[in-house]
Amino acid sequence: MKKDRLRFRVGAVLIGIAAVGISQATVVISDSTFANANWSLSVLTSGSATANVTATQTGFFGNPAPSRRQNNTIGSGGVEVLAAHQYLAATIDPGSLTLNEMRFTMDLTGAATTQYSFAIWQNGLLYATPFVTKGSSSQVTFSSGVVSALDFAEVLGAGGPSVNTMSNPEWGPTGAAFSVGILLYNNYPSSASTLHTMDNFVVEVNPVPEPSLVLVGGLALAAIRRRMR
């Protein structure tokens, strides 16, 4: 009888371990069509050159089309440009769910020197994950990996870009609802004209853990049960 009770307790503990991270329902926000009404564009610049930055839905590019196309036309003199694409069709409310982690993915084309980041707008402030250089002029699928609130830093300006890593969004139960989006940064030393295409934008709130987590729990449970026989 004692062995049976112990077997039940050990099994319950391991099942609990295997279920860590999947107790919260995953919420998914995605956009693969990029209707203009669902997105806004704001632009920060640092430098003397003029920068004409526009963005719109296009039916000629994407993976597959349609997608969102950003066009930068830069004058002479040098300028840094930070384009912030905010998704307007949905918000995430930390007060209505236990928010632990998020994961962003998207397809991106454009110059290899382009830096990208995933963004949150909360209480009038803009926060970004660390900027990463695209590294290729061809289309690439990018992921933030699993990120928490501490992985976001407040964006202060286009130069650099400038961020404050000590200022982070609030994901606790009293945190305000926030929207999500994409940031693209380019540093232009001289006049230029460049294009960027964004597609298949996906945000997972409390993403399901990798299958290996559940597998490890199941294997451990099986091993202990064999020893107890």
C-alpha positions in Angstrom: 0.0 0.0 0.0 2.8 2.4 0.9 4.5 1.7 -2.4 1.3 2.4 -4.3 0.9 5.7 -2.5 4.5 6.6 -3.2 4.1 5.6 -6.9 1.1 7.9 -7.1 2.9 10.9 -5.5 6.0 10.5 -7.7 3.8 10.2 -10.8 1.9 13.3 -9.8 5.0 15.3 -9.3 6.5 14.3 -12.6 3.3 15.0 -14.5 3.4 18.4 -12.9 6.9 19.0 -14.0 6.1 17.9 -17.6 3.1 20.2 -17.6 5.1 23.3 -16.5 4.6 26.0 -19.2 1.6 24.5 -20.9 -0.9 25.2 -18.1 -1.5 28.6 -19.6 -3.5 28.7 -22.9 -1.5 29.9 -25.8 -2.9 33.0 -27.5 -1.8 33.6 -31.1 -1.9 36.9 -33.1 -1.0 36.7 -36.7 -1.2 38.6 -40.0 -0.3 37.4 -43.5 -2.3 39.9 -45.5 -1.3 43.3 -44.0 -4.4 45.3 -44.7 -3.5 49.0 -44.4 -6.2 49.6 -41.9 -4.6 47.2 -39.5 -1.1 48.8 -39.4 0.3 52.2 -38.6 3.8 53.6 -39.3 5.8 56.0 -37.2 9.3 57.1 -38.1 12.2 58.3 -35.9 15.3 59.8 -37.5 18.7 61.0 -36.4 20.9 63.0 -38.8 20.8 65.8 -41.3 19.5 64.0 -44.4 15.8 64.0 -45.4 14.1 60.7 -45.1 10.8 59.9 -46.8 9.5 56.6 -45.4 6.2 55.0 -46.5 4.6 51.6 -46.0 1.6 49.9 -47.6 0.1 46.6 -48.5 1.4 45.1 -51.7 0.0 42.3 -53.8 3.2 41.8 -55.8 5.7 40.6 -53.0 5.5 38.3 -50.1 5.7 34.6 -49.0 3.2 34.5 -50.7 1.7 37.9 -51.5 0.2 40.1 -50.1 2.7 41.6 -47.6 3.7 44.9 -46.2 6.2 46.9 -48.2 8.4 49.7 -46.7 10.0 52.3 -49.1 12.8 54.5 -47.9 14.0 57.4 -50.0 17.0 59.2 -48.4 18.6 62.5 -49.3 22.2 63.4 -49.1 23.9 64.1 -45.8 23.5 60.9 -43.8 20.7 59.8 -41.5 19.6 56.9 -39.2 16.0 55.8 -39.7 13.9 53.7 -37.3 10.6 52.7 -38.8 8.0 51.4 -36.3 5.2 49.3 -37.7 2.4 48.9 -35.1 -0.3 46.2 -35.5 -3.7 47.8 -34.6 -6.1 44.9 -35.0 -5.5 43.3 -31.6 -4.1 44.1 -28.1 -2.8 41.9 -25.3 -4.1 42.5 -21.8 -1.9 41.2 -19.0 -4.8 41.7 -16.6 -6.9 39.0 -18.4 -4.3 36.3 -18.5 -1.2 35.1 -16.8 1.5 36.5 -19.2 4.9 34.8 -18.8 6.5 34.6 -22.2 6.1 35.5 -25.9 7.5 34.5 -29.2 7.6 36.6 -32.4 8.3 35.4 -36.0 8.2 37.0 -39.4 9.5 36.9 -42.9 11.7 39.8 -44.0 13.4 40.9 -47.2 15.6 43.9 -47.6 19.2 45.0 -47.3 21.6 42.8 -45.4 22.6 45.7 -43.2 19.0 46.3 -42.0 18.5 45.7 -38.3 15.2 44.4 -37.1 13.4 44.1 -33.7 10.0 43.1 -32.4 8.1 45.7 -30.5 5.5 46.5 -27.8 3.6 49.7 -27.3 2.4 50.2 -23.7 1.3 53.3 -21.8 2.5 55.5 -24.6 6.0 54.0 -24.6 7.8 51.9 -27.2 9.8 48.8 -26.2 11.9 46.6 -28.4 13.7 43.3 -28.2 17.5 43.6 -29.0 18.2 44.7 -32.5 19.6 42.0 -34.8 21.3 42.6 -38.2 19.5 40.8 -41.0 22.7 39.6 -42.6 21.3 38.6 -46.0 19.6 40.5 -48.8 17.3 37.5 -49.5 14.1 36.7 -47.7 14.7 35.3 -44.2 12.4 34.0 -41.5 13.3 35.5 -38.2 12.2 34.5 -34.6 12.7 36.3 -31.4 12.9 33.0 -29.5 11.0 32.9 -26.2 11.2 36.3 -24.6 10.0 37.8 -21.3 9.3 41.4 -20.3 12.9 41.9 -19.3 14.0 41.2 -22.8 12.4 44.4 -24.0 14.0 47.9 -23.5 12.4 51.3 -23.9 13.3 52.9 -27.3 14.6 56.5 -26.8 15.6 57.4 -30.3 16.8 56.4 -33.8 20.5 57.0 -33.1 22.1 53.7 -32.4 19.2 52.9 -31.9 19.1 54.4 -28.4 17.4 52.2 -25.8 17.1 52.2 -22.0 17.5 48.6 -20.8 16.4 49.5 -17.3 12.9 50.5 -18.5 10.7 47.4 -19.3 7.0 46.8 -20.1 4.7 45.6 -17.2 3.4 42.1 -17.8 1.9 41.7 -14.3 -1.8 41.6 -13.5 -1.9 45.4 -13.2 -0.1 46.0 -16.5 -2.0 47.9 -19.1 -3.0 46.4 -22.4 -0.4 46.7 -25.2 0.0 46.3 -28.9 2.7 44.6 -30.9 4.7 45.2 -34.0 7.9 45.3 -36.0 10.9 47.8 -36.0 13.3 48.2 -38.9 16.5 50.3 -38.5 18.8 51.5 -41.2 21.9 53.8 -41.1 22.4 55.7 -44.4 25.7 57.5 -44.8 24.5 59.0 -48.1 21.5 59.2 -50.4 19.7 55.9 -51.1 16.5 54.3 -52.0 15.7 50.9 -50.3 12.8 48.5 -50.1 11.8 46.1 -47.3 9.0 43.5 -47.2 7.4 42.1 -44.1 5.2 39.0 -44.2 3.8 36.2 -42.0 3.9 38.1 -38.7 3.0 35.8 -35.8 3.0 36.5 -32.0 2.5 33.7 -29.6 1.6 34.6 -26.0 2.6 31.8 -23.6 4.0 29.6 -26.4 3.7 25.9 -26.0 7.1 24.5 -24.8 9.3 22.4 -26.9 8.2 18.7 -27.1 11.4 17.6 -25.3 10.1 19.1 -22.0 7.1 16.8 -22.0 9.2 13.9 -23.3 11.8 14.2 -20.5 9.0 14.2 -17.9 7.5 11.1 -19.5 10.8 9.2 -19.7 11.7 10.0 -16.1 8.3 8.8 -14.9 8.7 5.6 -16.8 12.1 5.0 -15.4 11.0 5.5 -11.8 8.0 3.3 -12.2 10.3 0.5 -13.5 12.5 0.8 -10.4 9.5 0.7 -8.1 8.2 -2.6 -9.5 
